[in-house]
Amino acid sequence: MEIRISKTKEDLAEAFSIFFKSLVEVSETANVAVSGGNSPRAIFDFLAEHFGDEIDWRKVNLYWVDERCVHPGNEESNYKMTNDHLLSKIEIPKDNIFRMRGEDNPEKEARRYSELLSKNLPQENEVPQFDLVVLGLGDDGHTASIFPESMELWDSEENCVVGTHPTSGQKRVTITGKVINHAKAVVFMVTGDGKADKVREITRHQGDYKDYPASHVNPDTPDFIWFLDESAASELD
């Protein structure tokens, strides 16, 4: 695990963009899964504005880590956020975009997306393998859409399952731990001091870290990186 701390959110966005560009350059095809949440918005904006013309998007196949079970035009949709802040600003072929269908029956969509990953991605130990999985961190220690209250989903044998938000009860389709941990590269992008305590507990193995799904992200790859701004890293030594 590597921790990279940037002074500001914009500096973090630049650091991630450089990393992403390099990954695409050395890949024949880059299969990438992205997340929703607050942190990616500014990062996607920066990536599109400053690196949009420098990346061969024809080489990028874009998937999602998770999706809220809403229509793709809904403000809560992870697809809509990615489209508004990245996809609408770059030249990426439509055939390279593989969104989760949040408007469909959750269980049916989880099965469809599981099969899609098995069909489209190369296999590593019979598990679909992404070139890059981009994760966020919830203030309760969740990642993807697997929450502390439903840790059993992390260890599911399926590629995708249906998670439930513990407060709102909203259904979400999410990839599982085995898919995340089989990726060639995994990055967390975390900004803001509101998550500094969880960053410390998880990366330093303190407190109740074992109860947090994000603590179980442990891919067998040297490219496991936490991109943090100074606020998110404020409780680290």
N, C-alpha and C positions, 0 to 999 in steps of 0.2 A: 504494500500500500504506500502510495506517495501522496503527500499533501502539498498543494501549491497555493500560496496565499497571495492575493492581489490586493493592492491598496484600496481600490474602488470597484464598484460593479462594472464600470466601463473597462477597467484594466482586466478584470476577470473575463469579460466578454471577449476581449482581444486575445487573452491567453488561450481560452478555449477555441476560438476561431483558428488560431495558428495550429493548434493540435489537430483540429478537425481537417483543416486543409492538408496537412501532412499525411494524415491517415488516408484520405481519398487519393492523394497523389501516388501512394505506394500500393494501392489496391486496384486490381482489375475491375472488380465490382465491390462497392461498399454497402453492405446491408446494415442499416442503422435503425435503431428503435429509440424514439424520443418520448419525453414525458411532458405533462402539462405543469400547471402551477405558476407561481409568480416569478420565480427566478428566470425561467427560460425566455420570458417575453422580451426583456431588454437585450438578452444575449442573442436571440434570434434576430432582433432588429439590427444589432451591430453586425452580425454575421452577414446578413443580406446586404447592408449598406456598404460595408468595407471589404467584404470578401466574395460577394455575390458573383462578380465577373471573373474572379480568380479561380473558382472551383468548377471542375467539369461535372455538372450536376447530372449528366447523362450516365455517369458511373454510380450514382447514388440511388439505392432503393430504400425508400423511407417507410418505416413501420412505426407502430405506437406501443409503448410499454403498457399503457392502460387507457381506458376511456370511460367517461361517465355515460350512463345509459340515457342519453338525451339525443335529440335531433342534431345533426351536424351544424345547423344554423343557430343553435342555442348558445348563449353566452358562456355556459358552463362547459361546452364541448372542448376537449383537448385538441381535436382536429381543427375546430374553428380558430382557436388561439394560434396554432401552428400555421394555419393558412393565412391568417391576418398579418402575422408578424414575420413570416418567412416565405412560405410557398408562393404567395401572390406577388412577391418581389424578386423572384429568381426564375431562371429558365430551367425548370425541371420537367421532364416528360410526364404526362399524366399517368402513363402506364407504369411509372416508377413509384407511384404513391399507393400504399396499401393501408387504408384506414380501417380501424375497427368501426363497425356499424352500430353505433350507440342507439340508434332508433329501433333496432330489431330486438327480438326476444333475447334476453341476456344469455340464457343457457345455450340456446341455438347458436348465437354469435360466438360464444366461447369455443364451441365445438368447431365451428367453421374456421375461426382464426387459428386454432390449434392445427387443423389440417392444412391450412394455408402455409403456416410456418414449416411444417414437415415437408411439404411439397416444394417450397421455394428455396429454402435455406440448405446449405451443406450440413451434414450431420457430424457431430463429435460425440462418440460413445452413445449413439442412437438418440442424441438430443439436438434439435435445431441450433445452429451456431450463428449468432450475429457477429459482425465485425466490430460493432460498437453499440453499447446500451448506455443511454444517458438517463440518469436517475435524479430525482429530487428527494428532499427530506422533509417530512412533515414535522410539525412541532411536537407530535406525540411519538416520534421515532418511526413512523411508517414510511415505507417506500413502495413504488408502484401503487397498487390499490390493495395492499395487504397490510392490515392494521394489527396492533398488538392483541386485540380481542379475537382475531381469527388467524393466529399463527399457523394453524394446521394447513392453511392454504399454501403457505410457503413451500411445504414439503410434498405438495401434490404431485402425482405421477403425470398429470396432464400438463400440456404446454400452456394452456390458458384456463382460467377459472373465473367464477363470478364472485367478486367481493362485495361487502356491504359496509357502507360508512356507518360507524358505531353510533353517531348522533342523529344524522338525518335519515338513515335507513336507505339512502340512495344506492342503487345497484351499480356496479362497475365491472367491466371486463378487464382482466389483467393477466399479463404473463406471470409465470411462477418462478420460484427460486432456482429451479434447475436450469431454466433457460437463461436467466440472468447470470448465473455462475459459470455457465459454459461459454459465455461470450469471449471473443478475443481481446476486447477492451471494454472496461466499465468505468464510467466517470459519474461522480456526484457533482452537482452544481448547487451550491448553497450560499445564499446571501442574507444579510441582516442579523442583528443581535438577538432576535427572538428565538433563533435556533442554536445559539452558541452553546447552551448547556448540553443539548443533545449531541452536537458535534464533539464536544469534549468527552462525554460519557462513552460514545460509540468508538471514537478513534483511540481513546486511552483505556478502554475496557474498565470503566468505572460505574459505580452505582448499579442501576437496574438494566444495564446495557443489553443483557441477554434477552430481555423481554421485548426489545425493539426489533422489528423486522429488518431495518437497515443494518443492524449488527450482523446479520446472517449473509450479507453480501460479501463473499469471499472467493472471488474467481481465481483460478489457477493461471494467472497471467501477470507479467510485470506491468502491464498497462492498466492498473487499477488506481485511479487518481481522484482525489478530492480537490475540486476547484472551489476555493473559499475566498470571499472578500474579508477585509480586516475585521468587520463587525461579526461575521459568522465565526471567525477564528479567535475572537477576543478572550475566550476562556482557556485557550491552549497555552502551554508554557512557551 
